[in-house]
Amino acid sequence: MVVLGIDKRVKICYTIHSSIAAYCRTNKKEIMDTFWGTIESMNGWQEAYTLLATLALVVYALLIPIRVTKEIRRRVRRRAKVRSVESTLQALLNELPSLRRDLVNIRSAIRDEPLTALVRFFNVISPWYDRELNQFVDDLHDVKDARFDFFLTPLTVLVKHFYSAGRNQYGWNRTAIGQLVTDNDVYIGNIHGLWTHPVSAWKSVKNEPKGSWGFSDEYFRTRNAYDVIADAATDFMSAHIDSMINLIDVLTRRDNQSLHAA
C-alpha cells in the first residue's frame, strides 16, 4: 500500500476536482441536454429513478473527496501555523538571555545615576514594545499545542511589561516606534506637586539645596526635586526589572529549552 504525504494528497484531490469543475463549466449545456434527453428516452419512471439514484451516488462519491480535501487543507494550515509559532517562540527564547543581561546591568547602575539608567531602560525595552508581541501571544494560545502551555503564562506577563514600560506619547517614554530614546524624550513629573519635565531638565537641578520644599517630613528635608524624581524612576524600574528577570529565568530554564519534547 502506497502512503501519500498530506501535501501530495491535497494536490491530487485539488487537481481531480479542478479538472471536473472545469469540464462541467465548459460543457454545462451539453451535459444538461444529454441528461434530460436520457430521462425522456426512458420507457418508464422506474428507469428514471434508477438513473437519478445512480447520479446521486456519483455526486455523493465526488463530495466525499471534497470534504476530505477541506479537512486535509485545514490540517496543513494548522501545521504551518504551529511551525511558525514554534519558530518564533524559539527565536524569542534565544534572545531573552541578552535582554536579561541588559536588565541586570541597568539594575546595577540605578543607585549611581537613576535617571540615566531610566533612559537606558527605555532604550532596551522600546524595541521589544515595537515588535507588538501581543499578536504572537494570541497565536500561541490559539494553536492549542501542549508543548507551548508552559510558556504561555510567563510570556504573557513579560509582554505586558513591554507594553507598560514601552512608548507612550502621554507617558514617560514619549518616543515613536523605532526612535532612539534620549534625555529629552523621557518626561517625569506630577509627583509631590512637581511639574512634568524631561530628564535633561531634572538633571540640571541635581545639585540644588536639599530640603527647600517647606515640608517638615524627614523625606523632603533630605532631598531636592531631582532626588524625588530619581526615587520615582528607581521605583518604576525596580518594579519592572525584578519581575522581568524572574520571568526570563522561568522561560529560559534549561529543562524548558526543547520545544520538541512530547
N, C-alpha and C positions, 0 to 999 in steps of 0.2 A: 504494500500500500504506500502510495506517494503522499507525504505530508507537506503541503504547501505552506510557506510563511504567510503571516497575516497580510502583509503588504501585497504579496502576489495574488492572494485570493481576492482582495479588494479590486485589484487591477483587472483580473479575469471577469469578475461579476460586472464591473463597471463597463467593460468592453462589450460583453454579451448584451446587456440591457441598452447600451447606447446604440448598438447595431440594430436591435429590434425596434427601438423607438424611431430611429432614423428611417428604417424601411417603412414603418407604419405611417409616418408623416408624409413620406414621398408618394406612397401608393394607397393613400386613405380611400380615395374614390373607388379604385379597382377592388380593394378588399371588401368594402361595403356592398358593391354591386354583386360581387361573387357570392357573398354571404346570403344576401336576400334572394338572389337567383337560385341558390341551392335550396333555401327554405320553400320557395314557390314551386320548385320542381318535384318536391317530395309528394308521395302518394297520400300521406295522412299525417295527423298530428303526432302520432307515435314516433315516426321517424324524425320529425322536427324536434320533439322533446329529447330524443337521443342525441341529436346534433348539438342542441343547446347544452345538455348535460356534459357532453364531451368538451365543448368550448369552455364551459365553466371550470372543468378540471384543468384544462390547459392554462387558463388565466390564473387559477389558484397556484398551479405549479410554477408559473412565472413570478407570482408575487412572493413566494417563499424566498427565492434568492434575493429579491429586493430587500426584504426585511433583514435577511442575513447580512447583506451588504451594508445596510444602515448601521447594524449593530457592530459590524467589524470596523466601519469608519469611526463610530463613536469611541470604540476602544483604542483605535490608533490615535485619535486626537487626545484622549486622556493620557495615553502612554507618552505622547510628545510633551504634554504639559507637565507630567511628573518628571520627565527627564530635564525639562527646562528649570523647574523649581529646584530639583536636586543640584543641578549645576550652579545655579545662583546661590543656593544655600552654602554649598561647599566653598564657593569663592568668598562669601562673606566671612565664613569661619576662618579662612586663611588670612583675611585682612584684620580680624579683630585683635590678634596679639600686638600688631603695630599700634592700633588705637589705644590699647591698654598701656603700652609704654609711654605714649604721649600724655595720657591722663596722669600716670604716676609722676612723670616729670613736672607737669603743671602743678600737681598737688604739693610737690616739694618746694615749688617756687612761690606758693601763696603767701607764706609767712613774711618773706622779704619785700615782695612787690605785688600785692594782691591785684591791683588794677592792671598792671602789665600781664599778670597771669590770666586775668579775665579776658583780655583781648586775645591772648594765645589760645585760651579755651574755646572762644567763639570761632577762631580760625580752624581749629581741629574739628569742631562739631558741625560747622556750617556745610562743608562738602557732604557729610552724611545726611544732613537735612535736605540738601539739594537732590538727593537720589530718590526721594519720595518712596520710601520703603513700605509705606502703608499698603500699597497695592500688592507688593510681594508677600506681605504677611497675610493678606486676604487670599492670595493664590495658595499659599502654604496650607491654609485652613481648608480651602475648597477641595484640594486633591484628595483629602482624607486618606493619606498614606500613613500607616502605623509607624514607619521609620522616622517620620517628622514630628510625631506627637511630643517628644521630649523637648524639642527646640522651640515649639510654638509659643509657650507662655513666656519664657525669658526673653525671646526675641521680640515679642510684642511689647514688653515693658521697656526694653532697650530702645526700640524705635520711638516710643513715647518720649523718652529722654531727648532724643534727637529733635523732635518737634518742639518740645517745651523749651529747649535751650538753643533753638535754631533762629533763623532770621524772622524779624517781625518789625514792620515799618513803624509800629506804635510802641514797641517794647524796648529792650536794652540793645539788642543787636539789630540796628537799623540798616541792614545791607540788602542788596538784591542778589538773586541767585548767581553764583559764580564769582561774586565780588570778594576781594580781599578785605578783611576786617582790620581797621586801624583805630587809633585812639579817638579819632574824630567821628567814628561811626557808632561807638558804644555810648549810649545815654543812660545815666543813672540819676535818680532823684526821687522826689516825693517821699522822702524818708525823714522823719522827725522835723518836718517843716522846711526841709532843704529843697530848693528848686532843682529841676532836672537840667543837667548839663552833660556834655561829653566828657569822656575820661580825660582828654587833654586839658580841659578846664579844671577838673578836680586835682590833677597832678600839679597844676600851677599854684595851688593853695596848700600844698602838702606841709610846708614849714610855717604856717601861720600859728600864732599862740594857742595853746591848749586852754580849754575851759572858758572861752569867750562867749558862751551861749547865754548866760544869765540863769541857767538851771542849777539847782543845788545838788542834783543827783550825782553820785560818785562817777557814774559812767560818763556824763557830759563834762565833768570837771577835769577829766584826764584825757580828753580828746578834742580835736578840732574837726571841722567839717570833712576834711579829707579822711580822717580816721573813721568817722561814722559811715561814710560811703564805702571805704575799704572793708569795714566789718560786714556790710550788707553784701558786697561782692564775694567775700570769703564764705559767708553762709550759703549763698547761692551756689557757688562752685562745689562746696563740700557736699551739699545735698545731692547734686548730680553725680559728681565724680565717684564718690564712695559706692553708690548704688550701681553705677555703670561698670566699675571694675569687678564688683561681685557678679554681676550678670555675665560679663565676658568670661570670667573664670568658670562659671557653670556651663556656658555654651562651648567652651574650648577644652573641657576636661578630656584627657587622653582617651578614656574609655567611651567617649561620645563622638570621637572624630569620624568613625566609619559610618557612612550612610548606607552601606551595602549589607549591613547585618540583617538577618531575617527578623 
